[in-house]
Amino acid sequence: MEITQSQMGDYCVIRLCGNIDAAHTPKLKKFFKQTQNVPSPKVILDMAEVEFVDSTGLGAFISFFRNLKENNGVFKLASLSDQVRTIFEITRLYRVFEIYDSLEAALDS
């Protein structure tokens, strides 16, 4: 899994590439921990190149989301593939997270 970060306006855009599974979640959690300490962070996860997310990855997203909310932050997901979107629908996490079809849509919202 690869993680890159850039700033787009007020948002920290984190691009994920590859599978988000038990083998890669520790790296993701470490990255999230560094990102969440910014005052009032606004974060968009661009998941256009994510092929699979397992329960450990979902847990990392939920933990990061909660920490951001505690600091009045914003957390959005963008560009989910059909397979990844299905995982969010089955687990009903689409009710928890703001999910957008594209990075541009997330930035404009």
C-alpha positions in Angstrom: 0.0 0.0 0.0 1.2 3.5 -0.9 0.2 6.7 0.9 0.8 10.2 -0.4 -0.4 13.5 1.0 -0.9 16.9 -0.6 -2.7 20.1 0.3 -5.6 21.3 -1.8 -7.1 24.5 -0.5 -8.2 23.9 3.1 -8.0 20.1 2.7 -5.3 17.6 3.4 -5.8 15.1 0.6 -4.5 11.6 1.4 -4.2 9.3 -1.6 -4.2 5.6 -0.9 -3.1 3.0 -3.4 -3.4 -0.8 -3.1 -5.1 -3.0 -0.6 -6.0 -1.8 2.9 -5.8 -5.0 4.9 -4.3 -6.4 8.1 -0.8 -6.4 6.6 -1.0 -2.7 5.7 -3.2 -1.2 8.4 -0.4 -0.5 10.9 1.3 1.7 8.4 -2.0 3.5 7.7 -2.7 4.0 11.4 0.7 5.5 12.0 0.1 7.9 9.1 -3.3 8.8 10.4 -1.9 9.5 13.9 0.6 12.0 12.4 -2.2 13.7 10.4 -4.9 14.0 13.1 -2.9 16.3 15.4 -3.3 19.3 13.1 -5.8 21.9 14.7 -9.2 21.6 13.0 -8.0 19.2 10.3 -10.0 18.8 7.0 -9.1 15.5 5.4 -10.2 13.8 2.2 -9.2 10.2 1.5 -8.8 9.7 -2.3 -9.4 6.0 -2.7 -9.4 5.8 -6.5 -6.6 3.3 -6.5 -7.8 1.2 -3.6 -8.9 -2.3 -4.7 -9.9 -3.9 -1.3 -10.6 -2.9 2.3 -10.9 -5.4 5.1 -12.3 -5.0 8.6 -9.0 -3.8 10.0 -8.9 -1.1 7.4 -12.5 -0.1 8.2 -11.5 0.0 11.9 -8.6 2.4 11.1 -11.0 4.7 9.2 -13.5 4.7 12.0 -10.8 5.5 14.6 -9.4 8.3 12.5 -12.8 9.7 11.9 -13.6 9.8 15.6 -10.3 11.5 16.4 -10.9 14.1 13.7 -14.4 14.8 14.9 -13.2 15.3 18.5 -10.9 18.1 17.1 -13.7 19.6 15.0 -12.2 18.1 11.9 -13.8 17.0 8.6 -13.4 13.5 7.1 -14.5 12.7 3.6 -14.0 9.7 1.3 -13.7 10.1 -2.4 -13.5 7.9 -5.6 -14.5 4.5 -4.1 -14.4 1.7 -6.6 -17.5 -0.4 -7.0 -16.0 -3.2 -4.9 -15.0 -0.9 -2.1 -18.3 1.0 -2.2 -20.1 -2.4 -1.7 -18.1 -3.0 1.4 -19.2 0.3 2.8 -22.8 -0.5 1.9 -22.8 -4.0 3.4 -21.3 -2.6 6.7 -23.7 0.4 6.5 -20.7 2.7 7.0 -22.0 4.9 4.2 -24.3 6.3 6.9 -21.3 7.3 9.0 -18.9 8.7 6.4 -19.3 11.4 3.8 -18.7 9.6 0.5 -18.2 11.4 -2.9 -17.9 10.0 -6.4 -14.8 12.0 -7.1 -12.1 14.1 -5.4 -13.5 17.2 -7.1 -17.0 16.6 -5.7 -15.5 16.2 -2.2 -13.6 19.4 -2.5 -16.6 21.3 -3.8 -19.0 20.1 -1.1 
